[in-house]
Amino acid sequence: MEVAVSVALLILANLWLMVIPQTKKDDKHPRPANASYSGCRLTIGKLTGANSESNDGIQMGECWANTRVHNQKCAFFVPFEPGHEHYDSEGGPYGSCLALDQYPQASDMSETTNLANWCFFWETKIDPSSNATAAPLPSAPGEKGLPMPIVCPSNLKDCYSADWFEPGGKLGAYGDLYPTYRGIWFPLKDPSTRKPLFCQGLGLGCDTPNMRGLQLQHLINGTCDVEHKCHPPNGTNPKP
């Protein structure tokens, strides 16, 4: 009797697992923001009545590309402070991402000199059967542009986004776009030598790659001579 009950419970458990979708990182379906503002921050803790989700220890590109709540309308990326254990990890600055299903008011946001702060906005989905039009995206303080893309640190195995920006990849259509972020960035490193493969930001001596070109497999074969071309973020001259 006990054996029969155990077998029955096992069968029911397996049927339940077949019905319930299993969430895996490689099942992600990215949907990048429609508008992005660097040097923008949310000045209130949360929006009244909004559904939200917050994630820590991610790149600005992850906050830009991956929605986190149903019918997401905005997300706010706040970088970790210098000195945080993950602040300057490859692909950083890392920080927290707050996603919301409501738009903020203009008075809920302000401009900041930290260009690693980002405000991201998504268009409202419209039912094709209705005559409704999409609500206009909020205007926001800061500098409108594109953040650094999601990148795979050289010491991370089985990175879920490794081929996203390749032709035919989940973000292949974005691979030819160029980021405009003007703040500090902590580049990927050569897996063998552990030396950086790019400058600590864009416009610091090496030509700006597109989002595909900033991926590890392309930077390794790139032409950025970090030692002789890259200016530090403070603007001093590179080595002769």
C-alpha positions in Angstrom: 0.0 0.0 0.0 2.8 2.5 0.9 4.7 1.6 -2.2 1.6 2.3 -4.4 0.9 5.6 -2.7 4.6 6.7 -3.2 4.5 5.8 -6.9 1.2 7.7 -7.3 2.6 10.8 -5.7 5.7 10.6 -7.8 3.6 10.4 -11.0 1.5 13.4 -9.8 4.7 15.4 -9.1 6.1 14.7 -12.6 2.8 15.7 -14.2 2.8 18.9 -12.1 6.3 19.8 -13.3 5.2 19.2 -16.9 2.3 21.7 -16.5 4.3 24.4 -14.6 6.8 26.2 -16.9 10.3 26.0 -15.6 12.3 29.3 -15.5 15.9 29.2 -16.6 18.4 31.9 -17.5 18.7 30.7 -21.1 14.9 31.1 -21.4 15.2 34.9 -21.1 13.5 36.9 -23.8 15.1 40.4 -23.6 13.1 43.5 -24.6 15.3 46.6 -24.4 13.9 50.0 -23.3 12.5 52.3 -25.9 14.1 55.4 -24.3 17.1 55.7 -22.0 18.5 58.6 -20.0 22.0 58.7 -18.5 22.5 60.9 -15.4 18.8 60.4 -14.4 17.5 59.1 -11.1 14.3 58.3 -9.2 14.0 60.6 -6.2 11.3 58.7 -4.4 11.5 55.2 -2.9 8.6 53.7 -4.9 5.5 54.7 -6.9 2.2 54.3 -5.0 0.3 51.3 -6.2 3.0 50.1 -8.7 4.1 46.5 -8.9 7.9 46.4 -8.7 10.9 44.2 -8.6 14.4 45.1 -7.5 17.6 43.2 -8.4 21.1 43.9 -7.1 24.5 43.1 -8.6 23.7 43.6 -12.3 25.1 45.6 -15.2 23.3 48.7 -16.6 22.9 46.7 -19.8 20.9 44.1 -18.0 18.6 46.7 -16.5 18.1 48.1 -20.0 17.5 44.8 -21.8 15.6 42.6 -19.4 12.1 43.4 -18.2 11.3 42.2 -14.7 7.6 42.8 -14.1 4.5 42.3 -16.2 3.7 45.2 -18.4 6.9 47.0 -17.4 6.9 50.7 -18.0 10.2 51.9 -16.5 13.3 50.8 -14.6 16.0 52.7 -12.7 19.6 51.7 -12.5 21.6 52.9 -9.5 25.3 52.0 -9.5 27.1 50.7 -6.4 29.3 53.2 -4.7 33.1 53.0 -5.4 34.6 50.6 -2.9 31.7 48.1 -3.1 33.1 44.6 -3.7 31.4 44.4 -7.1 31.6 48.0 -8.2 34.6 47.6 -10.6 34.0 44.0 -11.7 34.2 43.3 -15.4 31.4 45.0 -17.2 30.7 47.3 -14.3 29.9 49.6 -12.7 27.4 47.1 -11.2 24.4 48.2 -9.2 20.7 47.7 -8.5 17.8 47.8 -10.9 14.2 48.8 -9.8 11.5 47.9 -12.3 8.0 49.3 -12.2 4.7 48.9 -14.1 3.8 52.6 -13.8 5.4 55.7 -15.2 6.7 58.2 -12.7 5.8 61.9 -12.6 8.4 64.4 -13.8 8.7 65.6 -10.2 9.7 62.0 -9.2 13.0 62.2 -11.1 16.0 64.5 -11.1 19.3 64.9 -12.9 22.5 63.7 -11.3 26.2 64.2 -12.2 26.7 60.4 -12.0 26.3 59.3 -15.6 26.0 55.6 -14.5 22.5 56.4 -13.1 20.0 55.5 -15.8 16.2 55.9 -16.2 14.7 53.5 -18.8 11.2 53.6 -20.3 9.1 51.1 -22.3 6.2 51.8 -24.6 2.8 50.7 -23.4 1.5 47.6 -25.3 -1.8 48.3 -27.1 -4.5 45.8 -27.9 -4.6 45.6 -31.7 -8.4 45.2 -31.6 -8.9 48.6 -29.9 -8.5 52.2 -31.3 -6.4 53.2 -28.4 -3.0 54.8 -29.0 0.1 54.3 -27.0 0.7 56.7 -24.2 3.7 58.9 -24.9 6.9 58.0 -23.1 7.8 60.3 -20.3 10.5 62.9 -20.8 13.2 62.7 -18.2 16.2 64.6 -17.0 19.7 63.7 -18.0 21.2 62.7 -21.4 19.2 60.6 -23.8 21.2 57.8 -25.3 22.2 54.1 -25.1 23.9 52.4 -22.2 26.7 49.9 -22.4 25.4 46.5 -23.5 25.2 43.3 -21.4 28.6 41.7 -21.6 30.0 38.3 -20.3 32.9 38.6 -17.8 35.8 36.5 -18.9 35.7 34.4 -15.8 32.0 33.5 -16.1 31.2 30.1 -17.5 28.0 29.4 -19.5 27.1 33.1 -19.8 23.4 33.3 -20.8 23.8 36.3 -23.1 27.1 35.3 -24.9 25.6 35.2 -28.4 22.7 37.6 -27.9 24.2 40.4 -30.1 25.3 38.1 -32.9 23.3 38.0 -36.2 20.2 36.0 -35.5 20.7 36.3 -31.7 18.0 37.5 -29.3 19.5 41.1 -29.6 21.0 40.7 -33.0 19.1 43.7 -34.2 20.9 45.8 -31.6 24.3 44.5 -32.4 25.1 47.3 -34.8 24.1 50.1 -32.5 26.7 52.2 -30.7 26.4 53.0 -27.0 26.7 56.6 -26.0 27.4 56.3 -22.3 30.1 58.8 -21.2 30.8 57.5 -17.7 33.4 55.1 -16.3 33.2 51.5 -17.4 35.3 48.5 -16.3 36.2 46.6 -19.4 36.4 42.9 -20.0 39.8 41.2 -19.5 41.8 38.8 -21.5 41.1 35.3 -20.0 44.8 34.4 -20.3 46.7 37.5 -19.3 43.9 39.1 -17.1 44.8 42.5 -18.8 41.9 44.8 -19.8 40.9 44.6 -23.5 39.5 48.1 -23.7 39.7 51.5 -22.1 37.8 52.5 -18.9 35.1 54.1 -21.0 34.2 55.3 -24.5 36.1 58.1 -26.1 39.2 57.5 -24.1 41.6 56.7 -27.0 40.2 53.7 -28.8 37.4 53.8 -31.4 34.0 53.0 -30.0 32.8 49.5 -30.9 29.2 48.7 -31.5 27.3 46.6 -29.0 28.4 43.4 -30.8 32.0 44.5 -30.8 32.0 45.0 -27.1 31.4 41.4 -26.5 34.4 39.3 -25.2 34.8 37.2 -28.3 35.2 40.4 -30.4 37.3 42.4 -28.0 39.9 39.7 -27.8 40.4 40.1 -31.6 40.1 43.8 -31.5 42.6 46.6 -32.2 42.5 48.6 -29.0 46.0 49.1 -27.7 45.1 49.7 -24.1 48.6 50.4 -22.9 49.5 53.1 -25.5 46.1 54.5 -26.6 43.8 54.6 -23.6 43.5 57.7 -21.5 42.4 57.2 -17.9 39.0 58.7 -17.1 40.6 61.7 -15.5 42.0 62.8 -18.9 45.7 62.4 -18.4 47.9 61.4 -21.4 48.4 57.8 -22.3 51.9 56.2 -22.2 54.2 57.2 -25.2 
